[in-house]
Amino acid sequence: MKTKSYLFTAAQKQMATLCLLLLSGTEAHSANEMSQTKENRVAAIESVQNEEADFKQIQDKFFDFLFRANPDWGTVLGFHQYDAMAAEHSAADIAAEIAELKAFKTKFESLKSESLSEQSRIDLQLIKSHINSDLLDLEERKSWQKNPDMYSSGASSMIYDLMTRDFAPLSERLKSVIAREKKIGTILKNGKTNLKNPPRIFTEVAIEQIPGIIDFFENSVNEKFKSVGDKELQSEFQASNKEVIEQLKDYQKFLKEILLPESNGNFALGEDIYRKKLLFDEMEEASIDELLKRGEKELKRLQEEFVSTAKEIDPGKSAMDVFTSISSDHCKPDKLVSSVSAVLKQLKDFCRDHEIITIPSQDNLKVAETPPFMRALTFAAMDGPGPFEEKAKEAYYYVTLPEADWKPERIEEHMRAFCTYDVLNTSVHEAFPGHYVQGLWNRKAPSKAAKILGCNSNVEGWAHYCEQMMLEEGLENGDKKLKMTMLHDALLRCCRYIVGIRMHTRGMTLPEGISFFEKEGYQEKSNAEREAKRGTMDPTYLVYTLGKLQLIALRDDYKKAKGKDFSLKDFHDRVMSTGTPPIKIIREILLSSKNDSKIKGISK
């Protein structure tokens, strides 16, 4: 049920005022004066209308450009006119993309934002920030010169995006797969040309990922499309798929024999680029020193609570011994998917019974094994349908199983991260009321830009915030073992926060990062290694803790503003109704007096 709003946007108010003035001419004016005044006021109204129309037109052209430059992103969002396209990443293509981004930046900056509606002004902010972020990556960070995994994992993910959801008949999707597969040789060739002295860890990650990618094309892709009966299409597919496998094996050889010995680059971004990235991606303006101070304060709080909770469980044991006992209670690897599936109804019911948040009506969530191209750096993930996907609305909750060639000790370390209580806490993060629920709300976001352009400190911050919030609201009656598990996961995210900043701005080495996760976050060595490696490539994975702290602060301020009228469900629904912009924007929306009763409705 939609809530009726009697609020006017800035542009609507402006137009309404002009209309009233147009009707309020007095008899004292001469007919000529009246005519001239009316013409001026009509022209002003038309100017406001034209500015809004200009913005919408430029915006649509901008998104079309973005999806032509990144067709797999268009596919994921549900824009299937881009399904047969693939970004080739040649130096000429990248130069053209930079030029086009700068041209659009000029166009958007020329708009008179004061003449736009409130939502369009927000959208304009989001678009400008996205352009600045893209330019930062292409011109200063230069991932296309430093990240070899971008080419090989990108090749597999763009095919996987066509396989995972039944948005069109299998034969139609196979045509798009073939079209994209025929581009992979060029993509990998361009990668070989583009890559210049990447950091060694980047090349090592690419080498670690590529066997799973080759296996993906040898087995998963073949298996998916074997039922297509068109012989000519099958023949074309078998040829293109076989060629891709050979091209990937050649790229694997290139990585090992040529690129790895030449991989001596520095993964650290440096303070200037790091701060720009935070500003453009998260609208975070604090200094590095201030950010570190926040993270270190939160780490100390979590460590003290972790130790005190352990003493409540067993005063005679150390915190790590208590947690080891908790984490030793886990299922066997082949039961992981079913174990995760089993807790989802419990969490969904808890959200409804305790009035945590409105859950839009969907029954499309499936638990599945993490795809090969994501396994090296991913523990668990949510892959929801794009906000513009109208046919195939399945959402996938991925969990990473141990690899077949792992030693028993490593398998045990990995599975302890999926202990009984962690399966519950991780499912809060990924599903209810975390990423999955936010994805359902995002389909109802207030504008095209709001649905497309999200902010990681919102998305990951929300999911991480939910872990602490659900325990506070009585999940499992505040079970101390669940609390300790939640704190252990929070320590991991807080270590990401600090390690990411220190590795990229304060000279922390990869081994020092691994040690920090082990000692300060109580992490198993194998998980500490994966987390620190991820930090070299995902420098701002501080977004989990950053966003959680921002949301808690916003909730506290909103609660003060509402007083006795505060409702946790109302707060969460209002946050979700905005899309996934930086929390700074949500703060302005929720705490502005003119928006006090404004919320977009959502069907239950």
C-alpha distance (Angstrom), angle and dihedral (degrees) to the residues before:
residue distance angle dihedral
M1 . . .
K2 3.77 . .
T3 3.78 120.4 .
K4 3.78 112.3 -129.4
S5 3.79 113.3 -125.7
Y6 3.79 124.4 -158.3
L7 3.79 93.5 -171.1
F8 3.78 121.3 116.0
T9 3.79 123.3 -142.9
A10 3.80 117.3 -124.3
A11 3.80 92.0 -101.3
Q12 3.82 92.3 47.7
K13 3.78 90.8 51.0
Q14 3.78 90.3 49.4
M15 3.79 91.7 50.8
A16 3.82 92.9 44.7
T17 3.81 91.2 51.7
L18 3.78 91.3 49.5
C19 3.80 90.2 49.8
L20 3.82 91.7 51.2
L21 3.77 91.0 48.5
L22 3.78 89.2 49.3
L23 3.80 89.5 56.8
S24 3.79 96.0 43.4
G25 3.79 102.0 70.5
T26 3.81 112.3 138.4
E27 3.76 130.5 -134.6
A28 3.81 88.4 -111.3
H29 3.76 89.9 76.8
S30 3.70 117.9 88.1
A31 3.78 117.4 -122.1
N32 3.79 88.8 -106.4
E33 3.80 93.2 50.9
M34 3.79 90.3 47.2
S35 3.77 91.2 51.6
Q36 3.80 93.1 47.7
T37 3.82 92.4 48.0
K38 3.78 92.3 49.2
E39 3.79 91.1 50.4
N40 3.80 91.4 51.6
R41 3.78 92.9 48.4
V42 3.78 93.6 46.4
A43 3.80 88.3 50.2
A44 3.82 90.1 51.9
I45 3.81 91.3 51.0
E46 3.78 90.8 48.9
S47 3.81 90.2 49.2
V48 3.82 90.9 56.8
Q49 3.78 91.3 47.2
N50 3.80 91.9 47.2
E51 3.81 93.2 50.7
E52 3.81 90.8 54.7
A53 3.81 91.2 46.5
D54 3.81 91.3 48.2
F55 3.79 90.7 52.1
K56 3.82 92.9 50.7
Q57 3.79 91.5 48.5
I58 3.81 94.9 48.8
Q59 3.81 90.2 44.0
D60 3.82 92.8 54.5
K61 3.81 91.3 49.4
F62 3.79 90.2 47.9
F63 3.79 94.2 53.4
D64 3.79 91.4 46.8
F65 3.81 88.1 53.8
L66 3.81 91.4 47.9
F67 3.79 92.9 52.3
R68 3.79 93.4 45.9
A69 3.80 87.8 52.9
N70 3.84 90.5 44.0
P71 3.83 106.2 25.2
D72 3.81 95.2 168.2
W73 3.82 88.6 60.2
G74 3.81 88.5 54.7
T75 3.81 89.8 51.6
V76 3.81 92.4 50.4
L77 3.82 91.8 50.3
G78 3.81 91.4 51.0
F79 3.83 100.6 -101.8
H80 3.80 98.4 130.7
Q81 3.79 97.6 178.8
Y82 3.83 84.9 86.5
D83 3.82 96.5 52.0
A84 3.81 97.0 105.2
M85 3.81 94.0 46.2
A86 3.81 128.6 90.9
A87 3.79 132.6 -172.2
E88 3.81 108.2 -119.3
H89 3.83 96.5 -165.6
S90 3.78 97.2 -144.5
A91 3.80 116.5 164.2
A92 3.81 88.1 -112.1
D93 3.83 91.2 52.0
I94 3.80 91.1 50.4
A95 3.81 91.9 48.8
A96 3.80 89.7 50.3
E97 3.81 91.0 48.5
I98 3.80 91.2 52.1
A99 3.81 91.1 50.2
E100 3.80 92.2 48.6
L101 3.81 92.6 48.3
K102 3.81 90.1 52.5
A103 3.80 91.2 48.8
F104 3.80 91.3 52.2
K105 3.80 90.3 45.9
T106 3.81 89.2 57.6
K107 3.81 91.3 48.3
F108 3.80 94.1 50.6
E109 3.80 92.9 45.1
S110 3.79 90.2 53.9
L111 3.81 92.0 61.2
K112 3.80 119.0 101.2
S113 3.79 100.1 -121.9
E114 3.82 92.8 -169.8
S115 3.80 88.5 66.8
L116 3.81 93.3 54.9
S117 3.78 128.1 92.0
E118 3.78 117.5 -99.5
Q119 3.81 93.5 -102.1
S120 3.80 92.7 46.1
R121 3.79 89.8 53.1
I122 3.79 88.9 53.7
D123 3.80 90.3 46.5
L124 3.79 90.4 50.6
Q125 3.81 89.6 53.9
L126 3.81 90.7 50.5
I127 3.80 93.1 49.1
K128 3.81 94.5 47.7
S129 3.80 90.4 49.8
H130 3.80 91.3 48.9
I131 3.80 92.0 51.4
N132 3.81 91.2 49.2
S133 3.82 90.3 49.0
D134 3.81 93.0 50.2
L135 3.80 91.8 48.2
L136 3.79 90.5 48.5
D137 3.79 90.7 54.3
L138 3.79 96.0 43.7
E139 3.81 99.0 41.6
E140 3.80 106.6 27.9
R141 3.79 111.0 16.3
K142 3.83 91.3 35.7
S143 3.80 98.9 -165.5
W144 3.80 88.7 172.7
Q145 3.82 88.4 66.9
K146 3.80 97.2 40.2
N147 3.80 110.1 35.6
P148 3.83 115.3 70.1
D149 3.81 91.6 176.6
M150 3.81 88.6 64.5
Y151 3.81 89.2 74.0
S152 3.82 101.5 42.6
S153 3.81 99.6 36.8
G154 3.80 89.5 40.7
A155 3.80 89.5 56.1
S156 3.80 92.4 54.4
S157 3.81 97.4 40.6
M158 3.82 93.0 54.2
I159 3.82 88.8 55.6
Y160 3.79 93.2 43.7
D161 3.81 89.7 54.1
L162 3.81 88.4 61.8
M163 3.81 93.0 48.0
T164 3.76 104.5 45.0
R165 3.82 100.9 66.7
D166 3.81 129.9 42.7
F167 3.80 96.7 -133.6
A168 3.83 91.4 139.3
P169 3.82 137.1 13.4
L170 3.80 113.2 -68.8
S171 3.79 92.2 -113.8
E172 3.81 91.6 54.7
R173 3.79 92.3 49.6
L174 3.80 89.3 47.4
K175 3.81 89.3 59.2
S176 3.80 88.7 55.6
V177 3.81 90.8 46.2
I178 3.81 90.3 53.9
A179 3.80 91.5 47.9
R180 3.79 91.3 52.0
E181 3.80 94.3 41.8
K182 3.80 89.2 56.3
K183 3.82 87.9 60.0
I184 3.82 96.3 50.9
G185 3.81 95.1 83.1
T186 3.80 89.7 55.7
I187 3.80 91.6 45.6
L188 3.81 92.7 53.2
K189 3.80 91.6 43.9
N190 3.80 90.2 52.4
G191 3.80 88.6 48.6
K192 3.79 90.5 56.3
T193 3.80 89.7 51.0
N194 3.81 96.7 43.4
L195 3.80 100.9 46.0
K196 3.80 112.1 99.4
N197 3.81 120.9 179.8
P198 3.82 97.4 -39.2
P199 3.82 121.1 -168.0
R200 3.80 109.5 -83.2
I201 3.80 92.2 -123.4
F202 3.83 90.3 57.1
T203 3.80 91.1 55.6
E204 3.80 91.4 44.6
V205 3.82 90.7 53.6
A206 3.81 90.5 49.6
I207 3.81 89.9 50.8
E208 3.81 90.3 48.5
Q209 3.81 92.1 51.0
I210 3.79 100.8 44.3
P211 3.84 100.9 75.2
G212 3.80 88.9 59.6
I213 3.80 90.1 47.6
I214 3.81 92.4 52.2
D215 3.80 89.4 47.4
F216 3.80 88.7 50.4
F217 3.81 91.6 59.3
E218 3.80 94.0 39.6
N219 3.80 95.0 51.3
S220 3.81 118.6 4.6
V221 3.81 98.1 45.6
N222 3.79 92.7 44.1
E223 3.78 92.0 47.7
K224 3.80 93.4 49.4
F225 3.81 95.7 54.9
K226 3.80 102.6 32.0
S227 3.82 91.8 102.1
V228 3.82 93.8 61.1
G229 3.80 103.2 113.4
D230 3.79 100.4 -160.4
K231 3.83 101.3 109.4
E232 3.80 95.1 -161.7
L233 3.80 91.4 50.3
Q234 3.81 91.1 46.1
S235 3.78 91.1 51.0
E236 3.80 91.5 50.7
F237 3.81 90.6 47.8
Q238 3.79 94.7 48.8
A239 3.79 89.5 52.2
S240 3.82 95.2 47.8
N241 3.81 93.3 43.3
K242 3.80 93.1 49.1
E243 3.78 89.9 50.1
V244 3.81 91.6 50.7
I245 3.80 90.6 53.4
E246 3.79 91.0 52.8
Q247 3.81 91.3 45.8
L248 3.81 91.1 51.7
K249 3.80 91.6 49.0
D250 3.78 88.5 51.6
Y251 3.82 90.1 49.3
Q252 3.82 89.1 48.9
K253 3.81 89.0 54.7
F254 3.80 89.9 48.0
L255 3.81 90.7 52.0
K256 3.79 94.0 50.4
E257 3.78 102.3 37.4
I258 3.80 105.3 30.0
L259 3.80 112.1 17.2
L260 3.81 101.2 38.7
P261 3.84 94.4 59.4
E262 3.80 88.1 48.9
S263 3.82 95.1 46.8
N264 3.79 102.7 106.8
G265 3.81 100.7 127.8
N266 3.79 127.1 127.2
F267 3.81 115.8 -108.1
A268 3.83 93.5 -159.7
L269 3.80 114.7 107.2
G270 3.80 96.4 -154.7
E271 3.79 125.3 -128.0
D272 3.81 97.4 -80.3
I273 3.81 96.5 54.9
Y274 3.81 91.5 38.1
R275 3.80 92.8 55.9
K276 3.80 91.8 45.3
K277 3.79 90.7 51.3
L278 3.80 91.4 51.9
L279 3.80 91.0 47.3
F280 3.81 95.4 48.5
D281 3.81 97.5 38.9
E282 3.81 102.3 35.0
M283 3.83 105.2 14.7
E284 3.82 86.2 -122.6
E285 3.80 112.0 154.7
A286 3.82 102.6 174.4
S287 3.79 120.5 120.2
I288 3.80 120.4 -104.7
D289 3.80 90.2 -110.4
E290 3.80 91.5 52.9
L291 3.79 91.8 47.6
L292 3.81 91.3 50.7
K293 3.80 90.6 48.9
R294 3.83 90.2 54.4
G295 3.80 92.3 48.2
E296 3.80 95.2 46.7
K297 3.82 91.1 49.5
E298 3.80 90.9 51.9
L299 3.81 91.9 45.8
K300 3.80 91.2 53.8
R301 3.82 91.2 48.8
L302 3.80 92.0 50.2
Q303 3.81 93.7 46.2
E304 3.82 92.3 51.1
E305 3.81 91.6 48.0
F306 3.82 91.3 46.2
V307 3.81 91.4 54.2
S308 3.82 95.1 43.2
T309 3.83 91.7 48.7
A310 3.81 89.9 51.2
K311 3.83 89.7 53.7
E312 3.80 89.8 52.5
I313 3.81 89.2 54.6
D314 3.83 97.4 43.3
P315 3.83 119.1 -5.8
G316 3.81 91.4 -168.3
K317 3.79 97.4 61.1
S318 3.79 135.3 67.2
A319 3.80 118.5 -106.7
M320 3.79 91.3 -108.7
D321 3.80 93.0 49.8
V322 3.81 90.3 51.0
F323 3.78 91.8 49.5
T324 3.82 92.4 45.6
S325 3.78 88.2 56.0
I326 3.83 90.7 50.4
S327 3.80 94.0 46.0
S328 3.81 93.0 47.9
D329 3.80 88.9 71.1
H330 3.80 100.6 85.6
C331 3.77 139.1 127.5
K332 3.79 125.9 -106.4
P333 3.83 115.0 -88.3
D334 3.80 93.5 -107.4
K335 3.83 89.7 56.5
L336 3.79 96.6 49.9
V337 3.81 97.8 96.4
S338 3.82 92.7 49.5
S339 3.83 91.9 44.7
V340 3.80 91.4 54.3
S341 3.81 91.6 46.0
A342 3.81 90.6 53.6
V343 3.83 95.9 63.6
L344 3.81 98.6 50.1
K345 3.82 98.0 84.0
Q346 3.81 90.4 48.9
L347 3.80 91.1 55.1
K348 3.78 94.4 43.7
D349 3.80 91.1 51.7
F350 3.81 91.6 47.3
C351 3.81 91.3 54.2
R352 3.79 91.1 52.9
D353 3.82 98.1 40.0
H354 3.81 93.1 48.6
E355 3.83 95.3 40.6
I356 3.78 93.9 -121.3
I357 3.80 98.0 149.0
T358 3.79 142.4 -27.1
I359 3.81 109.0 -93.2
P360 3.80 112.4 -152.7
S361 3.79 112.7 -130.8
Q362 3.80 110.0 -91.7
D363 3.79 134.5 129.9
N364 3.76 101.0 -172.6
L365 3.82 105.8 110.1
K366 3.80 119.3 124.4
V367 3.80 129.2 177.2
A368 3.81 113.3 -136.5
E369 3.78 142.5 162.9
T370 3.81 115.3 -86.6
P371 3.84 111.8 -98.0
P372 3.83 115.3 -106.1
F373 3.81 95.9 -110.0
M374 3.83 91.6 58.2
R375 3.80 101.9 43.8
A376 3.80 102.3 89.2
L377 3.81 94.3 64.4
T378 3.82 103.7 18.2
F379 3.81 129.5 86.8
A380 3.82 99.2 171.9
A381 3.82 132.7 -14.3
M382 3.79 144.0 175.4
D383 3.80 119.7 -129.2
G384 3.78 107.5 -172.7
P385 3.79 128.1 178.1
G386 3.77 117.1 -88.8
P387 3.81 117.1 -97.1
F388 3.81 90.2 -113.1
E389 3.81 95.9 46.6
E390 3.81 106.8 118.1
K391 3.80 103.9 172.9
A392 3.80 112.7 31.1
K393 3.79 107.6 43.5
E394 3.80 100.6 163.5
A395 3.80 116.5 139.5
Y396 3.81 120.5 -153.9
Y397 3.77 124.8 -149.4
Y398 3.81 103.8 -160.5
V399 3.80 125.0 -155.7
T400 3.79 122.7 -175.9
L401 3.80 116.0 -125.7
P402 3.81 122.4 -158.3
E403 3.79 115.5 -88.5
A404 3.81 118.1 -107.2
D405 3.81 93.7 -117.7
W406 3.82 96.5 51.7
K407 3.81 119.6 117.4
P408 3.84 117.2 -114.4
E409 3.81 91.9 -107.7
R410 3.80 92.2 56.5
I411 3.81 91.9 45.3
E412 3.80 90.1 53.4
E413 3.83 91.9 49.0
H414 3.80 90.3 50.0
M415 3.80 94.9 47.7
R416 3.81 93.1 49.1
A417 3.81 85.1 67.5
F418 3.83 85.6 61.3
C419 3.80 96.6 50.5
T420 3.81 118.6 150.0
Y421 3.81 94.2 -92.0
D422 3.79 94.0 41.7
V423 3.79 91.1 53.7
L424 3.80 86.3 59.0
N425 3.81 95.4 45.2
T426 3.82 93.4 44.3
S427 3.80 89.7 49.9
V428 3.81 89.7 54.1
H429 3.81 86.9 55.1
E430 3.79 97.9 43.6
A431 3.80 102.2 33.1
F432 3.83 126.2 5.7
P433 2.97 114.6 57.0
G434 3.81 94.9 -17.5
H435 3.79 131.7 72.3
Y436 3.80 98.1 -19.1
V437 3.81 94.8 52.8
Q438 3.79 92.0 43.4
G439 3.81 88.7 52.0
L440 3.81 90.5 54.5
W441 3.79 90.5 51.2
N442 3.80 91.5 47.2
R443 3.80 89.8 64.2
K444 3.83 84.5 66.8
A445 3.82 95.8 46.3
P446 3.83 113.3 142.4
S447 3.82 99.2 -110.4
K448 3.78 145.3 13.2
A449 3.79 92.6 -102.1
A450 3.81 91.8 47.1
K451 3.80 89.8 55.4
I452 3.80 93.9 48.1
L453 3.81 107.0 36.2
G454 3.78 112.5 60.4
C455 3.78 133.8 170.1
N456 3.81 122.0 -129.7
S457 3.80 95.9 -143.8
N458 3.80 85.6 58.1
V459 3.81 97.4 44.1
E460 3.81 98.4 40.2
G461 3.79 93.0 30.0
W462 3.82 90.4 56.6
A463 3.80 93.8 49.2
H464 3.81 92.2 47.3
Y465 3.82 92.3 44.7
C466 3.80 88.4 54.1
E467 3.83 91.9 61.2
Q468 3.82 93.1 61.1
M469 3.81 93.9 35.7
M470 3.82 94.9 52.9
L471 3.79 91.7 51.7
E472 3.81 90.3 48.6
E473 3.82 88.9 51.4
G474 3.80 91.9 55.8
L475 3.82 108.1 -91.5
E476 3.83 106.8 171.5
N477 3.83 86.2 -1.3
G478 3.78 89.7 -74.9
D479 3.82 93.3 -60.2
K480 3.83 107.9 -161.5
K481 3.79 92.4 -137.6
L482 3.81 90.5 54.1
K483 3.80 89.1 46.7
M484 3.80 91.4 52.2
T485 3.81 90.0 48.6
M486 3.80 91.2 49.8
L487 3.81 89.7 49.7
H488 3.81 91.0 49.2
D489 3.81 90.0 53.7
A490 3.81 90.0 45.7
L491 3.82 89.8 52.1
L492 3.80 88.6 53.8
R493 3.83 91.5 53.5
C494 3.81 91.8 44.9
C495 3.80 90.3 51.3
R496 3.81 87.7 51.8
Y497 3.79 87.7 53.8
I498 3.80 94.2 53.1
V499 3.81 98.7 35.3
G500 3.81 92.4 49.0
I501 3.79 91.9 53.5
R502 3.79 95.1 42.4
M503 3.81 96.5 45.6
H504 3.79 92.3 49.8
T505 3.80 101.6 36.8
R506 3.81 109.9 15.9
G507 3.81 104.9 43.2
M508 3.80 99.9 -105.4
T509 3.82 110.3 162.9
L510 3.79 126.2 -135.7
P511 3.85 92.9 -107.6
E512 3.81 89.3 49.5
G513 3.80 88.9 50.7
I514 3.81 91.2 51.8
S515 3.80 90.6 49.4
F516 3.83 91.1 49.4
F517 3.81 92.0 55.5
E518 3.81 90.6 48.9
K519 3.80 98.8 45.7
E520 3.80 103.8 30.8
G521 3.81 99.1 30.8
Y522 3.82 99.6 35.8
Q523 3.81 90.7 -126.6
E524 3.81 129.0 162.0
K525 3.81 112.4 -107.4
S526 3.82 94.8 -113.8
N527 3.82 92.0 51.2
A528 3.82 91.1 43.6
E529 3.80 89.8 54.5
R530 3.80 92.6 49.1
E531 3.79 92.4 46.6
A532 3.79 95.1 49.3
K533 3.82 91.9 45.9
R534 3.78 88.9 51.6
G535 3.79 89.6 52.7
T536 3.79 91.7 60.7
M537 3.82 90.3 59.3
D538 3.82 99.9 29.2
P539 3.81 99.9 46.3
T540 3.80 98.2 173.1
Y541 3.78 98.6 49.5
L542 3.77 84.1 128.5
V543 3.83 83.3 94.2
Y544 3.83 93.1 97.7
T545 3.78 96.1 61.5
L546 3.81 93.7 30.4
G547 3.79 92.1 56.0
K548 3.80 94.4 41.6
L549 3.80 91.5 54.8
Q550 3.81 91.5 46.0
L551 3.82 91.8 51.0
I552 3.80 93.3 48.1
A553 3.81 90.2 50.6
L554 3.82 90.9 47.7
R555 3.81 92.2 48.6
D556 3.81 91.0 50.9
D557 3.81 92.5 49.3
Y558 3.81 92.1 45.2
K559 3.80 90.2 49.4
K560 3.82 90.1 53.6
A561 3.80 91.2 48.5
K562 3.84 93.7 49.6
G563 3.79 96.9 40.3
K564 3.81 112.7 179.6
D565 3.81 89.6 -0.1
F566 3.81 92.4 65.2
S567 3.78 116.2 122.2
L568 3.80 123.3 179.9
K569 3.79 91.4 -145.8
D570 3.81 90.7 50.0
F571 3.81 90.2 50.8
H572 3.80 93.4 49.5
D573 3.81 92.8 45.6
R574 3.79 91.1 50.8
V575 3.80 91.9 49.9
M576 3.81 90.8 49.3
S577 3.80 93.4 47.2
T578 3.82 92.4 67.0
G579 3.81 96.7 62.8
T580 3.82 114.5 -124.6
P581 3.83 105.5 -52.3
P582 3.81 122.6 146.1
I583 3.79 109.9 -66.5
K584 3.80 88.2 -119.1
I585 3.82 87.4 69.8
I586 3.82 92.8 46.5
R587 3.80 89.1 51.1
E588 3.81 90.2 55.2
I589 3.81 91.1 48.6
L590 3.82 97.4 46.5
L591 3.78 98.7 40.9
S592 3.80 96.8 43.5
S593 3.81 110.2 105.5
K594 3.80 92.3 -141.0
N595 3.81 89.4 59.2
D596 3.79 95.0 47.2
S597 3.81 94.5 117.9
K598 3.78 98.8 26.6
I599 3.79 118.6 117.8
K600 3.75 132.6 140.6
G601 3.79 112.2 -120.5
I602 3.77 123.1 -124.3
S603 3.78 130.0 -162.9
K604 3.78 116.0 -111.0
